[in-house]
Amino acid sequence: MNLQARYFVKTALAQLLISVLLGGLLLANSGLRLHPWIGTLLPVYYHLLMVGWATQLIGGVALWMFPPLSRERPRGDERLGWFAYTALNSGLLLRAVAEPLQLIRPSAWAGWALALAALLQVLAIWALALALWPRVKGRPGRLTKGVS
Amino acid sequence: MPRVSVFFIRTALLQLALGATMGGLLLAEKGLRLAPWLWHLRPGHIQIMLLGWTVQLACGVAIWILPRLDAAGSCGCLALAWLSYGALNAGVALAALHAPLAAARDADDLGWMLLLAGLLYALAAAAAVGYLWRRVLPFRNLPRPAGPERNPS
C-alpha cells in the first residue's frame, strides 16, 4: 500500500473513532439532555462519518487498488491526491469548529469560516474525482465481452 | 474492469462531485445567508451522496472485483447489472429533482416523483442482488482454459 493511500485510510480510521464518540455523546444528550449546545454537533457528526470516514476510506482504497494508469506512472499525478487529502481534512476540521459556533452564536467570522470550509471540501472532492477518473478503465479490446 | 463497472464507478464519481458541490453551497449558505432557496437542494444532496455515490460505487466495485464465474474471467450475462445502473440513476435523478421542482412550481402535485424514485430504487437493488448473488463464491481451483490471455485485473 503506497504512502498516500495509508494517509487516507489511517485518517479515515481516526475520523471513524471521533465520529462514533461524537455520535455516542449525541445519543446520550438526546436521552439525558446533558446540554443544549451538544445538539449543534449533529451535522458535524454526519459529515465526519460520511465524508471523513466513508468517502475518505473509499478514496484511499481506490487510490491504492484501482487499475494502474500506466507502467511509468501507475497512479497518475499524485499531487491531486495530496491536494484532496489536505483540503478535505482541513475543510472538515474548520467545519467542525465553525459550524457549532455559527449555530450557537452567529458571527461574520464563523460565517466566512464555514464558506471557506465549504470551498475546501468541494475542491478536495473534485481533485479526488479527477485523480481517480482516468484509472477507472477496462483493459483495451476486452470491454465488450463482459470480461476485464 | 467490465464496461458496466466503468459506467457505475464513473457515474458515482460524477455524483460525488455534484453532491459535494450542492453540499458546499448549503454550507456556505449556512454561513453567509445569501440565498435561502438553496435549502431546496438539501434532499437532493442527501439522495445523491447516499445512493448516487456510495451505493453506486459499491455496486460498480462489486461487479468488478467479486470472483469471476470461470477461469477465463467471465462475468456472465450483465443485463441485470445494466438494469440496476439505469434504475438507480433514474431514481436518484427523480428524487433529487423533486424538491427544487416542487418549490419552483409552488405546487404539491409532484409526489409521484418520489413514489417512482422509491420503486426504481427497489428495482435497482433487486437487479443488483440478482446479478451479484451468483458471483459470491468460495475460493476454488478452476482449470485454466487454452489461450494466451487469461489474467483478469
Interface residues (C-beta under 8 A of the other chain):
Chain A: M50 A54 T55 I58 P67 R95 A98 E99 Q102 A110 G111 W112 A113 L114 A115 A117 A118 L119 Q121 V122 I125 W126 L128 A129 L132 W133 V136 K137 G138 R139 L143 T144 K145 G146 V147 S148
Chain B: M1 P2 R3 V4 S5 V6 I9 R10 L13 L14 L16 A17 A20 T21 G23 G24 L25 L26 L27 A28 K30 G31 L32 R33 M49 W53 T54 L57 W64 R68 A72 G73 S74 C75 G76 C77 L78 P152 S153
